[in-house]
Amino acid sequence: MIRNLDNEPCNRGPEYVPYTNTKGYIWFGIRIFTRWNSKGECQILCVDIPFDLPDKLEASFKKRPSVLNFEDPFAMHVNLIDLIIKYYDISVWRIRNPVRKLEKNQPYVEHLFKPMHDISRHAIHSSEILSTTIKTFEEMLKSQTKVYNESPGAYEKTYQEQAKEYMKFQIQVVKSLKLRSDSNQQRLENEVNLAFNNIAKQDNTVMKSIAVLTMVLFPATFLSALFGTAFFNFGDDGWKVSSGFWIYWVVTIPITVMVIFAFRKWMIRTA
């Protein structure tokens, strides 16, 4: 999760990246272990989690309209998964906000290659984690369905259907977040390509300027070099041209043709 860069009221919330963290981001390696037995005892161990997850999880249990059915091994997973999805949502949108800022400041994008590289790395990791989460939740749905099918009398039909439908809904939410994360990554790639194109355009403009300057100075340089040869003599008797001036053209023209031919052949080979 990267530090929040958007001060809009809708995006304000707890800051999970300490300001003492100079990197500007933090990755929570959330690991969850669950244990359930036939006595209805359910335990969940959460490791490397955001600081406010325990309080939010407890508050979500208290807000439930009905008491948890601890005969269901997946009873506590609903609230926990809801919280995890909320953290994923925050993480994805915190990547989207810097991307949007880059899109709004396109004239300066070419000076921000390092930040764009970092954001792109986070977007790739985010999509990877969401893909893994989708597969994990789908396996949980299979296990949940298997438990309900093996003990049809232990749970009401309505309860089973609601539990499975809600699990499918949670999977769909994560898939939607995955699409958003992929979109962030593609938008960032577009900005990088645009920055490269702008730099190439600037380089092309510089090369054109050099070419124009060369064309302006070339005639004078050529004439100065030509009249500075031994074929011309500027003395007191006037301007005299050597009778061997034709040798210059006999040598120059064939060499020029050979150079043009060799260059064209090289261009065809490298094309």
C-alpha positions in Angstrom: 0.0 0.0 0.0 1.4 3.4 -1.0 1.0 6.6 0.9 -2.2 8.6 0.2 -1.5 11.5 -2.2 -5.0 12.7 -2.6 -6.5 15.1 -0.2 -10.0 14.9 -1.6 -12.6 14.3 1.2 -13.8 11.1 -0.4 -10.3 9.6 -0.2 -9.4 10.6 3.3 -9.0 7.9 5.8 -6.4 6.2 8.1 -2.8 6.5 6.9 -1.3 3.1 6.8 2.2 4.2 5.7 4.1 6.0 8.5 5.5 9.4 7.5 8.8 8.1 9.0 8.8 5.6 6.1 11.0 7.3 3.4 10.0 4.8 0.8 6.4 6.1 0.7 4.9 2.6 0.7 4.4 -0.5 2.9 3.4 -4.0 2.0 1.4 -6.0 4.4 2.1 -9.7 4.1 -1.3 -10.7 5.5 -1.4 -14.3 6.5 -4.6 -15.8 8.0 -4.9 -19.2 9.7 -8.3 -20.6 10.7 -9.1 -23.5 13.0 -12.6 -25.1 13.5 -13.8 -28.2 15.2 -17.1 -30.0 15.5 -17.8 -28.4 18.9 -18.4 -25.1 17.2 -15.1 -23.6 18.3 -13.6 -21.3 15.6 -10.2 -19.6 15.9 -8.6 -17.1 13.5 -5.0 -16.0 13.6 -4.0 -13.0 11.5 -0.3 -12.1 11.0 1.2 -8.9 9.5 -2.0 -7.0 9.3 -2.9 -3.2 9.2 -3.0 -1.7 12.7 -6.8 -1.1 12.7 -7.9 -4.5 11.4 -8.6 -6.1 14.9 -10.8 -3.2 15.9 -12.7 -3.1 12.6 -13.2 -6.9 12.7 -14.6 -6.7 16.2 -16.9 -3.8 15.3 -18.2 -5.8 12.2 -19.1 -8.7 14.4 -21.0 -6.5 16.8 -22.9 -4.9 13.9 -24.2 -8.3 12.6 -28.0 -8.5 12.6 -27.8 -12.1 13.8 -25.6 -14.3 15.9 -22.8 -16.2 14.2 -23.6 -19.9 13.5 -20.3 -21.5 14.8 -21.5 -24.9 13.5 -20.5 -23.4 10.1 -16.7 -23.6 9.6 -16.9 -20.5 7.3 -19.1 -18.4 9.6 -16.4 -16.0 10.6 -14.8 -15.8 7.1 -17.6 -13.5 5.8 -16.7 -10.4 8.0 -12.9 -11.1 7.6 -13.1 -11.3 3.8 -15.1 -8.1 3.7 -12.4 -6.3 5.6 -9.6 -7.7 3.4 -11.5 -6.6 0.3 -11.8 -3.1 1.7 -8.0 -2.9 2.2 -7.5 -4.2 -1.4 -9.9 -1.4 -2.5 -7.9 1.2 -0.7 -4.6 -0.1 -2.1 -5.9 -0.1 -5.7 -7.3 3.4 -5.5 -4.1 4.7 -3.9 -2.3 3.5 -7.0 -4.9 5.0 -9.3 -4.7 8.5 -7.8 -1.0 9.1 -8.7 -1.7 7.7 -12.2 -4.4 10.3 -12.6 -2.0 13.1 -11.4 0.5 12.0 -14.1 -2.2 12.1 -16.7 -3.1 15.7 -15.7 0.5 16.8 -15.8 1.6 15.4 -19.1 4.1 18.2 -20.0 6.2 17.1 -17.0 5.8 13.4 -17.3 9.2 12.8 -18.9 10.8 14.1 -15.7 9.1 11.5 -13.6 10.4 8.2 -14.9 11.5 7.0 -11.4 8.1 7.6 -9.7 6.3 6.1 -12.7 8.6 3.0 -12.5 7.8 2.7 -8.7 4.0 3.1 -9.3 4.1 0.5 -12.1 5.9 -2.0 -9.9 3.1 -1.5 -7.2 0.4 -1.9 -9.9 1.9 -5.2 -11.1 2.2 -6.5 -7.5 -1.4 -5.5 -6.8 -2.7 -7.3 -9.9 -0.7 -10.4 -8.9 -2.1 -10.4 -5.4 -5.6 -9.9 -6.6 -5.3 -12.8 -9.0 -4.0 -15.0 -6.2 -6.9 -13.9 -3.9 -9.5 -14.8 -6.6 -8.1 -18.3 -6.8 -8.0 -18.6 -3.1 -11.6 -17.5 -2.7 -12.8 -19.8 -5.4 -11.2 -22.7 -3.7 -12.9 -21.6 -0.4 -16.2 -21.6 -2.3 -15.6 -25.2 -3.4 -14.7 -26.3 0.1 -17.8 -24.5 1.5 -20.0 -26.2 -1.1 -18.5 -29.6 -0.2 -19.1 -29.1 3.5 -22.7 -28.1 3.0 -23.3 -31.1 0.6 -21.8 -33.6 3.0 -23.9 -32.3 5.9 -27.2 -31.3 4.3 -29.2 -31.6 7.5 -26.8 -29.4 9.6 -27.6 -26.2 7.8 -30.9 -24.7 6.5 -31.3 -24.6 2.8 -31.7 -20.8 2.8 -28.6 -20.4 5.0 -26.5 -22.5 2.6 -27.7 -20.5 -0.5 -27.2 -17.2 1.2 -23.7 -18.1 2.3 -22.6 -19.4 -1.1 -24.2 -16.4 -3.0 -22.4 -14.0 -0.7 -19.1 -15.8 -1.3 -19.7 -15.5 -5.0 -20.4 -11.8 -4.6 -17.1 -11.3 -2.7 -15.3 -13.1 -5.5 -16.9 -10.9 -8.1 -15.9 -7.8 -6.1 -12.2 -8.9 -6.1 -12.5 -9.6 -9.9 -13.7 -6.0 -10.4 -10.8 -4.7 -8.3 -8.5 -6.8 -10.5 -9.8 -5.1 -13.6 -9.3 -1.7 -12.0 -5.7 -2.7 -11.1 -5.0 -3.9 -14.6 -6.5 -0.6 -15.9 -4.1 1.3 -13.7 -1.2 -0.6 -15.1 -2.3 -0.1 -18.7 -2.9 3.6 -18.1 0.6 4.0 -16.6 2.1 2.2 -19.6 0.4 4.7 -21.8 1.9 7.5 -19.9 5.4 6.0 -20.1 4.9 5.5 -23.9 3.7 9.1 -24.2 6.8 10.3 -22.3 9.1 8.4 -24.6 7.3 9.7 -27.7 7.6 13.3 -26.4 11.3 12.8 -25.7 11.8 11.4 -29.2 9.8 14.3 -30.7 12.1 16.7 -28.8 15.2 14.9 -30.1 13.8 15.0 -33.6 13.2 18.8 -33.3 16.8 19.2 -32.2 18.1 17.1 -35.1 16.0 19.2 -37.5 17.5 22.4 -36.1 21.0 21.0 -36.5 20.2 19.9 -40.1 18.8 23.4 -41.0 21.9 25.1 -39.5 24.1 22.8 -41.4 22.3 23.5 -44.7 22.6 27.3 -44.0 26.3 27.1 -43.4 27.2 24.4 -45.9 27.2 26.6 -49.1 29.5 29.2 -47.6 31.8 26.5 -46.2 31.9 24.6 -49.5 32.7 27.7 -51.5 35.3 28.8 -49.0 37.1 25.4 -49.2 36.8 25.3 -53.0 38.3 28.7 -53.6 41.0 28.0 -51.1 42.4 25.2 -53.2 45.4 25.5 -55.5 43.1 25.6 -58.5 42.5 29.3 -57.9 45.0 32.1 -57.6 44.2 35.6 -56.5 47.3 37.7 -57.2 48.1 41.2 -58.4 47.5 40.1 -61.9 43.9 39.2 -61.1 41.9 36.0 -60.6 43.3 33.0 -62.4 41.8 29.5 -62.6 44.2 26.6 -63.1 43.9 24.7 -66.4 43.8 21.4 -64.3 40.6 22.4 -62.5 38.8 19.6 -64.4 40.8 17.1 -62.3 38.8 18.2 -59.2 35.5 17.3 -60.9 36.8 14.0 -62.4 37.8 12.8 -58.9 35.0 14.3 -56.8 32.0 13.2 -58.9 32.8 9.5 -59.0 33.7 9.4 -55.3 30.4 11.1 -54.5 28.4 8.6 -56.5 30.2 5.7 -54.9 29.5 7.1 -51.4 25.8 7.5 -52.2 25.6 4.0 -53.7 27.4 2.4 -50.7 25.1 4.3 -48.2 22.0 3.2 -50.1 23.2 -0.4 -50.1 23.9 -0.3 -46.4 20.4 1.1 -45.7 18.8 -1.8 -47.7 20.8 -4.4 -45.7 19.9 -2.9 -42.3 16.2 -2.3 -43.2 
